[in-house]
C-alpha cells in the first residue's frame, strides 16, 4: 500500500516571503498523480495544484509551484510571496493510476502560519 | 447551485445511537468517497463507490455502513456510535475518467459522540 509522509507538522513564514512544504511518498508504481490540497479554518478542501508522474515538468499555479523528484519520491510545495490568506492546513495526496477506485492517500498535513 | 453538499454541518450524539451523515452531489460524478479527518492522520478513506449500487471498503470501514441507490446520494451510517468515531467527516466525488481529475469535497460534518 502507498503511504504519504509530511514531516513538518507546522511551518511559519513571514508575509511576502517564500516557504516550502515537504512531502514524500512510498510506492512501487510508475504511473500516479500527486495533489496538494489547502484546508483553511472554514474546513473546505481546496485543490491547490496537481502533478502527473509521467510529466517531468514541475506544475505551477500562480504563486504555487512544486518540486517533483520522481526518483526520490518527493513532492514539495513552494509558496512564493506568501499572503495572510495562505494560512491553512496543507495536505499532500497520492492517487494510483493503476489501482481501482480513484482513491486518494493523504499525508497527515502541515499547518502553515503566516506572520504579518 | 452545482456542487457537493453534506448535512448536517455539526452533529452531537451519544454512544450507541445510530447516526446518518448525508452527501449529495449535482455533477453526476460516478465516484463518491467518505473520509474521516483526525489530527495526526490526515484524511483516511472509510468507503467509496464507483457507481450506484457498487460500494467498497476503504482503509477504516469498521463501524460504518454506506449505500448508494442513486448516483447523486451517498449516505454514511454509524450503526452504533462509539467515542472513537468522533471526527470530521468529508464526502467527495470525482469523474470516472483516467487522468489527473481531482476529487471535489464537501464542507465536512463535525461529529461529536459523547
Interface residues (C-beta under 8 A of the other chain):
Chain A: X4 X6 X33 X35 X37 X42 X43 X44 X45 X47 X50 X51 X52 X91 X97 X100 X101 X102 X103 X104 X105 X106 X107 X108 X109
Chain B: X31 X33 X35 X40 X41 X42 X43 X44 X45 X48 X50 X56 X58 X88 X90 X92 X94 X96 X98 X99 X100 X101 X102 X103 X105 X107 X108 X110
